[in-house]
Amino acid sequence: MSKFAARRRAPTGPVATTGRTRTHEGGAGFTRDAKSDLFLLAAANMVGEDSFYESAGDRDDRFRRLVHAATRTDPDWVARFVPYLRRELNMRSAAVVVAAESALARRAGTDVEPTVSVRTLVDSALLRADEPAEFLAYWKARTGKVTLPGGVQRGLADAVARLYTERTALKYDGVAAAWRMADVVALAKPRPAGPWQADLFDYLADRRWKRDSVRVTDRLPVLTAYRAAMAMPVAERRAYFLADPARLGAAGMTWEQLSSLGAMDAAAWTAILPRMGLMALTRNLRNLDEAGVPDHVAEQVAARLADPVQVRRSRQFPYRFLSAYRTAPSLRWGPALERALLASTANVPALPGRTLVLVDTSASMRQPVAERSLVRHVDVGALFAVALAARGCEVDLAGFATGVFGHRLRRGGSVLRQAEEFCARVGEVGHGTETVTALKTAYRRHDRVVLFSDMQAFAHPGTGACGVTVSTAVPAAVPVFGVNTAGYAPAALDTATPNRYEIGGFSDKLFTMVDLLSRSRDATWPWER
């Protein structure tokens, strides 16, 4: 009967290759369609920064071309991608660029009539109160104009009405900023959300244009409290706030503003910590230790770091917790950062069977993910590999460059510590990217392969029209998931081949596709489910 049974069809993923080319290192490569290229680049593109294989200018030009190409053929796809990019993948600058460039591309015409408006497109890209000004700055740089088309203006206006509050004005309306909140209000012309916001707009305008009198009405209690405190003699302000920490909240004070009033000693940190967001806490653990913050206060901070709800709300990349682990000198933060990391990788699935995780440790993967980051692309791969094992999966972890090394994982061991132990070995096997050899060496009848790499494989001996490639180095029935951490245009993995899939970026959200595909279900674009 088996010869009459239908062969199980391999599930399909959304990232699609279209033809053959060469990688940046001369290996067998594949082109992708515009949507796939845009998706992978946007998920990893910090905008305006050099990468190993592309200058900032070339990378940004490619990004813009992809947005225009995808918008021309499917403007609604781009419009639905933008909120996912900003809210789920946590890419701030990339979302601003995609929204602005897609709005520009629509002016040149599209092959199909969009149903999602430019207004909705622009508004959906902006999640923090400083982002409308960033959008406006980008728009001016690209067009040379400060006048805004109707849809762009209305989208900015919607974002302003949603995001501008007394507290965000105190936090983000810095006098040194090139584009102030009042500039955005003047150009976007938002309808105030209420009388209080109309008063807030007046306040912003008075400050921006240095008017003799800055209007602060009784509908703005936070600004009233702040300005009353700032009217005190400079020498008295810090003592005023520390005498009653509730005054910090009433006046909308941030830790940066408090630090401008004097030394951030243990007393100052203890007073302001309850007002700080989780991202600010994560970045200041070293400062807390150096200031001598007492253990009972540190325990309160650690409890917040370990709270899964707060971790998810903070929208931090998982690698931020590795960075904090590396820079914080005290061991008292370790358990909390461990729990924070596990909460931030909640979408990494528990995969059945045996999984080979192969992490590229070549020279290009040792570059930082952002200009000022302490975390490298290889670190991202190591984190997710160990997190996969922490989900209870049977994982064989290996690193590769010119050679291959295996790395034993301890069941129940610390994710952060084991990731660090792996990363300490990245120089053991050279600098090249011998991906095909690594796959052929490390694969031992595993049920799947997860490959973390920038996908710029070296040429493998004998590779040609019918030669061995990254896609054919393991049996065709074995799923191979390529996790692209850089978004370069040539793809080493041919997703037109059954059981070959590519995902990308730094957020665990993309692993929802791995989960679906591993359960033999087709995976569409994440925002289309």
VEXDREN-2710 file (C-alpha; in Angstrom, 1 decimal):
% VEXDREN-2710
k/r/px/py/pz
1/MET/0.0/0.0/0.0
2/SER/2.9/2.4/0.7
3/LYS/3.6/2.9/-3.0
4/PHE/0.2/4.4/-3.4
5/ALA/0.5/6.7/-0.4
6/ALA/1.0/10.4/-1.1
7/ARG/4.4/11.7/-0.2
8/ARG/4.3/14.3/2.5
9/ARG/4.7/17.8/1.1
10/ALA/7.4/20.0/2.8
11/PRO/5.8/23.1/4.3
12/THR/6.6/26.4/2.7
13/GLY/8.0/29.6/4.3
14/PRO/7.5/33.2/3.1
15/VAL/11.2/34.1/2.2
16/ALA/11.7/33.2/-1.4
17/THR/14.8/32.8/-3.6
18/THR/14.5/33.5/-7.3
19/GLY/17.8/32.8/-9.1
20/ARG/21.5/32.0/-8.7
21/THR/24.4/34.4/-7.9
22/ARG/27.5/34.5/-5.7
23/THR/27.8/35.5/-2.1
24/HIS/30.1/38.3/-1.1
25/GLU/32.8/35.6/-0.4
26/GLY/32.3/34.0/-3.8
27/GLY/30.3/31.0/-2.7
28/ALA/27.2/29.7/-4.4
29/GLY/24.4/32.2/-3.7
30/PHE/20.9/32.9/-4.6
31/THR/18.8/36.1/-5.2
32/ARG/15.6/36.8/-3.4
33/ASP/12.5/38.6/-4.4
34/ALA/12.1/42.2/-3.2
35/LYS/9.8/41.4/-0.3
36/SER/12.1/38.7/1.0
37/ASP/15.2/40.9/0.7
38/LEU/13.4/43.8/2.4
39/PHE/12.1/41.7/5.2
40/LEU/15.5/40.3/6.1
41/LEU/17.3/43.6/5.8
42/ALA/14.8/45.6/7.7
43/ALA/14.8/43.0/10.6
44/ALA/18.6/43.6/11.1
45/ASN/19.2/47.1/9.7
46/MET/20.2/49.8/12.2
47/VAL/20.2/52.4/9.4
48/GLY/23.2/54.7/8.8
49/GLU/25.8/52.2/10.0
50/ASP/28.6/50.4/8.2
51/SER/28.5/46.6/8.1
52/PHE/31.2/44.1/7.2
53/TYR/30.3/43.8/3.6
54/GLU/28.4/47.0/2.9
55/SER/29.1/50.7/3.6
56/ALA/26.4/52.6/5.4
57/GLY/25.6/54.5/2.2
58/ASP/25.4/51.4/0.0
59/ARG/23.3/49.6/2.6
60/ASP/20.9/52.5/3.0
61/ASP/20.6/52.9/-0.8
62/ARG/19.7/49.2/-1.1
63/PHE/17.2/49.5/1.7
64/ARG/15.4/52.4/-0.1
65/ARG/15.4/50.6/-3.4
66/LEU/13.8/47.6/-1.8
67/VAL/11.1/49.7/-0.1
68/HIS/10.3/51.3/-3.5
69/ALA/10.2/48.0/-5.3
70/ALA/8.0/46.3/-2.8
71/THR/5.7/49.3/-2.6
72/ARG/5.3/49.5/-6.3
73/THR/4.0/45.9/-6.5
74/ASP/2.2/45.5/-3.2
75/PRO/1.8/48.7/-1.1
76/ASP/-0.5/47.1/1.4
77/TRP/2.1/44.4/2.2
78/VAL/4.6/47.2/3.1
79/ALA/2.0/49.1/5.1
80/ARG/1.2/46.0/7.2
81/PHE/4.9/45.1/7.6
82/VAL/5.7/48.5/9.2
83/PRO/3.8/48.1/12.5
84/TYR/5.2/44.6/12.8
85/LEU/8.7/45.9/12.2
86/ARG/8.3/48.6/14.8
87/ARG/6.2/46.8/17.5
88/GLU/7.2/43.2/17.2
89/LEU/10.8/43.3/15.8
90/ASN/11.6/46.5/17.8
91/MET/13.3/48.2/14.9
92/ARG/12.9/52.0/15.4
93/SER/14.9/53.6/12.7
94/ALA/14.1/51.0/10.1
95/ALA/10.4/51.4/10.6
96/VAL/10.7/55.2/10.2
97/VAL/12.6/54.7/6.9
98/VAL/10.2/52.1/5.5
99/ALA/7.2/54.3/6.2
100/ALA/8.8/57.5/4.8
101/GLU/10.2/55.7/1.6
102/SER/6.9/53.9/1.0
103/ALA/5.0/57.1/1.2
104/LEU/7.4/58.6/-1.3
105/ALA/7.2/55.5/-3.5
106/ARG/3.4/55.8/-3.7
107/ARG/3.7/59.2/-5.2
108/ALA/5.4/57.6/-8.2
109/GLY/2.5/55.2/-8.6
110/THR/1.8/51.6/-7.7
111/ASP/0.8/48.5/-9.8
112/VAL/-2.3/48.0/-7.5
113/GLU/-4.4/50.5/-5.7
114/PRO/-3.5/50.5/-1.9
115/THR/-6.2/50.0/0.7
116/VAL/-4.1/51.0/3.6
117/SER/-3.7/54.8/3.7
118/VAL/-0.5/56.8/3.9
119/ARG/-1.9/58.3/7.1
120/THR/-2.2/54.9/8.7
121/LEU/1.2/53.8/7.3
122/VAL/3.0/56.8/8.9
123/ASP/1.2/56.7/12.2
124/SER/1.9/52.9/12.6
125/ALA/5.7/53.5/12.4
126/LEU/5.9/55.8/15.4
127/LEU/5.7/54.3/18.9
128/ARG/7.8/56.7/21.0
129/ALA/7.4/60.4/21.5
130/ASP/10.7/61.3/19.9
131/GLU/9.9/59.4/16.7
132/PRO/7.7/62.0/15.0
133/ALA/10.6/64.4/15.0
134/GLU/12.9/61.6/13.7
135/PHE/10.5/61.0/10.9
136/LEU/10.4/64.7/10.1
137/ALA/14.1/65.0/10.1
138/TYR/14.4/62.0/7.7
139/TRP/11.7/63.4/5.4
140/LYS/13.5/66.8/5.2
141/ALA/16.9/65.1/4.5
142/ARG/15.3/63.0/1.7
143/THR/13.1/65.6/0.0
144/GLY/14.7/68.9/0.9
145/LYS/11.3/70.1/1.9
146/VAL/9.5/70.7/5.1
147/THR/6.1/70.9/3.6
148/LEU/4.2/67.6/4.0
149/PRO/1.8/65.8/1.7
150/GLY/-1.6/65.4/3.2
151/GLY/-1.4/61.8/4.2
152/VAL/2.0/62.2/5.8
153/GLN/0.9/65.3/7.6
154/ARG/-2.2/63.5/9.0
155/GLY/-0.2/60.4/10.0
156/LEU/2.2/62.6/11.9
157/ALA/-0.7/64.5/13.5
158/ASP/-2.2/61.2/14.7
159/ALA/1.1/60.1/16.2
160/VAL/1.5/63.5/18.0
161/ALA/-1.9/63.4/19.5
162/ARG/-1.3/59.9/20.7
163/LEU/2.3/60.4/22.0
164/TYR/2.8/63.9/23.2
165/THR/2.2/64.3/27.0
166/GLU/3.6/66.4/29.8
167/ARG/6.1/63.6/30.7
168/THR/7.2/62.9/27.2
169/ALA/7.8/66.6/26.7
170/LEU/10.1/66.7/29.7
171/LYS/11.9/63.6/28.5
172/TYR/12.3/64.2/24.8
173/ASP/12.0/68.0/24.0
174/GLY/15.7/68.8/24.5
175/VAL/16.8/72.3/23.6
176/ALA/19.8/70.9/21.6
177/ALA/17.6/68.8/19.3
178/ALA/17.5/69.9/15.7
179/TRP/13.8/69.2/15.4
180/ARG/11.8/70.1/18.5
181/MET/8.3/68.9/19.4
182/ALA/6.9/72.4/18.6
183/ASP/8.3/72.1/15.0
184/VAL/6.4/68.8/14.6
185/VAL/3.2/70.3/15.9
186/ALA/3.6/73.4/13.6
187/LEU/4.0/71.2/10.5
188/ALA/1.6/68.3/11.4
189/LYS/-1.1/70.5/12.8
190/PRO/-2.6/67.9/15.0
191/ARG/-6.1/68.2/16.6
192/PRO/-5.4/68.3/20.4
193/ALA/-6.7/65.2/22.3
194/GLY/-8.2/67.6/24.8
195/PRO/-7.8/71.0/26.4
196/TRP/-4.8/69.8/28.3
197/GLN/-2.9/68.9/25.1
198/ALA/-3.8/72.3/23.5
199/ASP/-2.2/73.9/26.5
200/LEU/0.8/71.5/26.1
201/PHE/1.2/72.6/22.5
202/ASP/1.3/76.3/23.7
203/TYR/3.9/75.4/26.2
204/LEU/6.1/73.6/23.6
205/ALA/5.8/76.6/21.2
206/ASP/6.7/79.1/23.9
207/ARG/9.8/77.2/24.8
208/ARG/10.8/76.5/21.2
209/TRP/10.7/80.1/20.2
210/LYS/12.0/81.5/23.5
211/ARG/9.0/83.7/24.2
212/ASP/9.1/86.1/27.1
213/SER/6.4/84.1/28.9
214/VAL/6.1/80.3/28.9
215/ARG/2.4/79.4/29.4
216/VAL/1.8/76.6/32.0
217/THR/-1.9/76.2/33.0
218/ASP/-3.4/74.3/35.8
219/ARG/-4.3/71.6/33.3
220/LEU/-0.6/70.7/33.2
221/PRO/0.2/69.7/36.8
222/VAL/3.4/67.8/36.0
223/LEU/4.9/70.8/34.2
224/THR/3.7/73.1/36.9
225/ALA/5.5/71.0/39.5
226/TYR/8.6/70.7/37.4
227/ARG/8.9/74.4/36.7
228/ALA/8.3/75.2/40.4
229/ALA/11.2/73.0/41.4
230/MET/13.4/74.5/38.7
231/ALA/12.6/78.0/40.0
232/MET/14.4/77.1/43.3
233/PRO/18.0/78.0/43.7
234/VAL/20.2/75.4/42.0
235/ALA/21.8/74.4/45.3
236/GLU/18.4/73.5/46.8
237/ARG/16.9/71.4/44.0
238/ARG/18.5/68.1/44.6
239/ALA/17.8/68.2/48.3
240/TYR/14.2/69.1/47.6
241/PHE/13.6/66.0/45.5
242/LEU/15.6/63.6/47.7
243/ALA/13.7/64.7/50.8
244/ASP/10.5/63.3/49.3
245/PRO/11.0/61.0/46.3
246/ALA/7.3/61.3/45.4
247/ARG/8.2/64.8/44.2
248/LEU/10.3/63.2/41.4
249/GLY/7.2/61.5/40.0
250/ALA/5.0/64.6/40.4
251/ALA/7.5/66.7/38.5
252/GLY/8.1/64.1/35.8
253/MET/11.9/63.9/36.6
254/THR/14.0/61.3/34.7
255/TRP/17.3/59.9/36.1
256/GLU/19.1/62.0/33.5
257/GLN/17.5/65.2/34.8
258/LEU/18.3/64.2/38.4
259/SER/21.9/63.6/37.5
260/SER/22.2/67.1/36.2
261/LEU/21.5/68.4/39.8
262/GLY/24.4/66.6/41.4
263/ALA/26.2/63.3/41.9
264/MET/24.2/60.1/41.4
265/ASP/25.1/58.5/44.6
266/ALA/23.2/55.7/46.4
267/ALA/20.6/58.0/47.8
268/ALA/19.9/59.6/44.3
269/TRP/19.6/56.2/42.6
270/THR/17.4/54.8/45.4
271/ALA/15.0/57.7/45.0
272/ILE/14.7/57.6/41.2
273/LEU/14.8/53.8/40.6
274/PRO/11.0/53.3/41.0
275/ARG/10.5/55.9/38.2
276/MET/12.9/54.2/35.7
277/GLY/11.8/52.0/32.9
278/LEU/13.3/48.5/32.5
279/MET/15.6/49.4/29.6
280/ALA/17.1/52.3/31.7
281/LEU/17.6/49.9/34.6
282/THR/19.3/47.3/32.4
283/ARG/21.7/49.8/31.1
284/ASN/22.6/51.3/34.5
285/LEU/23.4/48.2/36.6
286/ARG/27.1/49.0/36.7
287/ASN/26.3/52.6/37.8
288/LEU/24.2/51.2/40.6
289/ASP/27.0/49.0/41.8
290/GLU/29.6/51.8/41.6
291/ALA/27.3/54.1/43.6
292/GLY/26.9/51.5/46.3
293/VAL/23.2/51.0/46.1
294/PRO/22.3/48.7/49.0
295/ASP/21.3/45.1/48.6
296/HIS/17.7/45.6/49.6
297/VAL/17.2/48.2/46.9
298/ALA/19.1/46.0/44.4
299/GLU/16.6/43.2/45.2
300/GLN/13.7/45.4/44.1
301/VAL/15.5/46.1/40.8
302/ALA/16.3/42.4/40.3
303/ALA/12.6/41.6/40.9
304/ARG/11.6/43.9/38.1
305/LEU/14.3/42.5/35.8
306/ALA/12.9/39.0/36.4
307/ASP/9.3/40.0/35.8
308/PRO/8.2/38.5/32.4
309/VAL/5.5/41.1/32.0
310/GLN/7.9/44.0/32.4
311/VAL/10.5/42.3/30.2
312/ARG/8.0/42.0/27.3
313/ARG/6.7/45.5/27.9
314/SER/10.3/46.9/27.7
315/ARG/10.6/45.7/24.1
316/GLN/14.3/45.0/24.5
317/PHE/16.3/42.7/22.3
318/PRO/17.4/39.5/24.1
319/TYR/21.1/40.5/23.5
320/ARG/20.6/43.6/25.7
321/PHE/20.6/41.3/28.8
322/LEU/23.8/39.6/27.6
323/SER/25.4/43.1/27.3
324/ALA/24.2/44.0/30.8
325/TYR/25.6/40.7/32.1
326/ARG/29.0/41.5/30.6
327/THR/29.2/45.1/32.0
328/ALA/27.7/44.7/35.5
329/PRO/30.5/43.8/37.9
330/SER/28.3/42.4/40.7
331/LEU/27.1/38.8/40.7
332/ARG/23.8/39.9/42.4
333/TRP/22.3/40.7/39.0
334/GLY/23.1/37.3/37.3
335/PRO/19.9/35.3/38.3
336/ALA/17.6/38.2/37.4
337/LEU/19.3/38.8/34.0
338/GLU/19.0/35.0/33.4
339/ARG/15.3/35.1/34.0
340/ALA/14.9/38.3/31.9
341/LEU/16.7/36.6/29.0
342/LEU/14.5/33.6/29.2
343/ALA/11.4/35.8/29.2
344/SER/12.7/37.7/26.2
345/THR/13.2/34.5/24.3
346/ALA/9.8/33.1/25.0
347/ASN/9.0/32.5/21.3
348/VAL/12.0/30.2/20.8
349/PRO/10.1/26.9/20.4
350/ALA/10.7/23.6/22.2
351/LEU/11.5/21.4/19.2
352/PRO/11.1/17.7/19.3
353/GLY/14.0/15.3/18.4
354/ARG/17.6/16.2/17.9
355/THR/18.6/19.7/16.7
356/LEU/22.0/20.7/15.3
357/VAL/22.7/24.4/16.0
358/LEU/25.5/25.6/13.9
359/VAL/26.8/29.1/14.7
360/ASP/29.0/31.0/12.2
361/THR/32.1/32.4/14.1
362/SER/33.9/33.9/11.1
363/ALA/35.4/37.4/11.0
364/SER/32.2/39.1/9.7
365/MET/30.1/37.6/12.5
366/ARG/32.5/39.1/15.0
367/GLN/31.3/42.6/14.1
368/PRO/29.0/44.4/16.6
369/VAL/25.3/44.4/15.8
370/ALA/25.4/48.2/16.1
371/GLU/28.1/50.8/16.2
372/ARG/28.0/51.4/20.0
373/SER/27.0/47.8/21.0
374/LEU/29.2/45.4/22.9
375/VAL/27.3/42.5/21.4
376/ARG/28.4/40.8/18.1
377/HIS/26.4/38.9/15.5
378/VAL/28.0/35.7/16.8
379/ASP/26.8/36.4/20.3
380/VAL/23.2/36.6/19.0
381/GLY/23.6/33.1/17.5
382/ALA/25.1/31.7/20.7
383/LEU/22.3/33.2/22.9
384/PHE/19.5/31.7/20.8
385/ALA/21.3/28.4/20.5
386/VAL/21.6/28.0/24.3
387/ALA/18.0/29.4/24.8
388/LEU/16.8/26.6/22.5
389/ALA/18.5/24.0/24.7
390/ALA/17.0/25.7/27.8
391/ARG/13.6/25.0/26.3
392/GLY/14.3/21.3/26.9
393/CYS/15.4/20.6/23.3
394/GLU/18.2/18.1/22.6
395/VAL/20.7/20.4/21.1
396/ASP/24.2/19.7/19.6
397/LEU/25.9/23.1/19.4
398/ALA/28.9/23.7/17.1
399/GLY/30.7/26.7/15.9
400/PHE/32.5/27.1/12.5
401/ALA/34.6/29.3/10.4
402/THR/37.5/27.8/8.5
403/GLY/37.1/24.7/10.7
404/VAL/34.5/23.3/13.1
405/PHE/34.4/22.9/16.9
406/GLY/31.7/21.3/19.1
407/HIS/30.6/22.9/22.3
408/ARG/29.0/20.7/25.0
409/LEU/25.9/22.2/26.7
410/ARG/25.1/21.4/30.4
411/ARG/21.5/20.5/31.0
412/GLY/20.1/23.1/33.5
413/GLY/23.2/25.4/33.1
414/SER/23.0/29.1/33.0
415/VAL/22.0/30.4/29.5
416/LEU/24.1/33.6/29.9
417/ARG/27.2/31.8/31.2
418/GLN/27.1/29.1/28.6
419/ALA/26.6/31.6/25.8
420/GLU/29.7/33.4/27.1
421/GLU/31.7/30.2/27.2
422/PHE/30.8/29.5/23.6
423/CYS/31.7/33.1/22.5
424/ALA/35.1/32.8/24.2
425/ARG/36.0/30.1/21.6
426/VAL/35.2/32.0/18.4
427/GLY/38.8/32.4/17.4
428/GLU/39.6/28.7/17.6
429/VAL/38.9/27.7/14.0
430/GLY/40.0/30.6/11.9
431/HIS/38.3/33.5/10.1
432/GLY/36.7/32.1/6.9
433/THR/33.1/30.9/6.3
434/GLU/33.3/27.3/5.2
435/THR/29.6/26.7/5.7
436/VAL/29.2/23.6/3.4
437/THR/32.2/21.8/5.0
438/ALA/30.8/22.7/8.5
439/LEU/27.4/21.2/7.7
440/LYS/28.8/18.1/6.2
441/THR/31.1/17.7/9.2
442/ALA/28.7/18.4/12.1
443/TYR/25.5/16.8/10.7
444/ARG/24.9/13.4/12.4
445/ARG/21.4/12.3/11.5
446/HIS/19.8/15.2/13.3
447/ASP/16.1/15.9/12.9
448/ARG/16.8/19.5/11.8
449/VAL/19.5/22.1/11.5
450/VAL/19.4/25.7/12.7
451/LEU/22.2/27.8/11.1
452/PHE/23.1/31.2/12.5
453/SER/25.1/33.2/10.0
454/ASP/25.2/36.3/7.8
455/MET/24.9/33.7/4.9
456/GLN/28.1/34.8/3.1
457/ALA/29.6/31.3/2.5
458/PHE/32.9/30.7/0.9
459/ALA/33.0/28.7/-2.3
460/HIS/33.1/25.0/-1.7
461/PRO/35.4/22.8/-3.8
462/GLY/33.4/21.4/-6.7
463/THR/30.5/23.8/-6.4
464/GLY/28.9/24.4/-9.7
465/ALA/25.7/23.9/-11.5
466/CYS/25.3/20.5/-9.8
467/GLY/27.8/20.9/-6.9
468/VAL/27.3/20.8/-3.2
469/THR/25.8/24.0/-1.7
470/VAL/24.6/25.1/1.7
471/SER/21.2/23.9/0.6
472/THR/22.3/20.4/-0.4
473/ALA/25.0/19.7/2.2
474/VAL/22.5/17.7/4.4
475/PRO/19.8/15.3/3.3
476/ALA/16.9/16.9/1.4
477/ALA/14.3/15.6/3.9
478/VAL/16.0/17.4/6.9
479/PRO/14.7/20.9/7.5
480/VAL/17.4/23.6/7.6
481/PHE/16.5/27.0/9.1
482/GLY/18.9/29.7/8.2
483/VAL/18.8/32.6/10.8
484/ASN/20.2/35.6/8.9
485/THR/21.6/38.1/11.4
486/ALA/22.8/40.8/8.8
487/GLY/20.3/40.9/5.9
488/TYR/22.8/40.9/3.1
489/ALA/21.4/40.5/-0.4
490/PRO/23.0/37.3/-1.6
491/ALA/21.5/34.2/0.1
492/ALA/23.6/31.1/0.7
493/LEU/20.4/29.1/1.3
494/ASP/18.1/28.3/-1.6
495/THR/14.6/28.5/-0.1
496/ALA/13.2/27.3/-3.4
497/THR/14.5/23.9/-2.3
498/PRO/12.0/21.9/-0.1
499/ASN/12.8/22.0/3.6
500/ARG/15.0/25.1/3.3
501/TYR/13.9/28.2/5.2
502/GLU/15.4/31.6/6.0
503/ILE/14.5/34.0/8.9
504/GLY/16.3/36.9/10.3
505/GLY/16.8/39.7/12.8
506/PHE/17.4/39.9/16.5
507/SER/14.0/39.3/18.0
508/ASP/12.6/36.0/19.1
509/LYS/9.3/36.8/17.3
510/LEU/10.7/35.4/14.1
511/PHE/11.0/32.0/15.7
512/THR/7.2/31.6/15.4
513/MET/7.9/30.7/11.8
514/VAL/10.3/28.0/12.9
515/ASP/7.6/26.6/15.2
516/LEU/5.0/26.5/12.5
517/LEU/7.3/25.0/9.9
518/SER/8.5/22.4/12.4
519/ARG/4.9/21.3/12.9
520/SER/4.6/20.8/9.1
521/ARG/2.5/23.9/8.7
522/ASP/3.0/26.5/6.1
523/ALA/4.3/29.8/7.4
524/THR/3.1/33.1/5.9
525/TRP/4.5/36.5/6.7
526/PRO/4.0/36.9/10.5
527/TRP/1.6/39.8/10.3
528/GLU/-0.7/37.9/7.9
529/ARG/-1.5/35.0/10.2
END
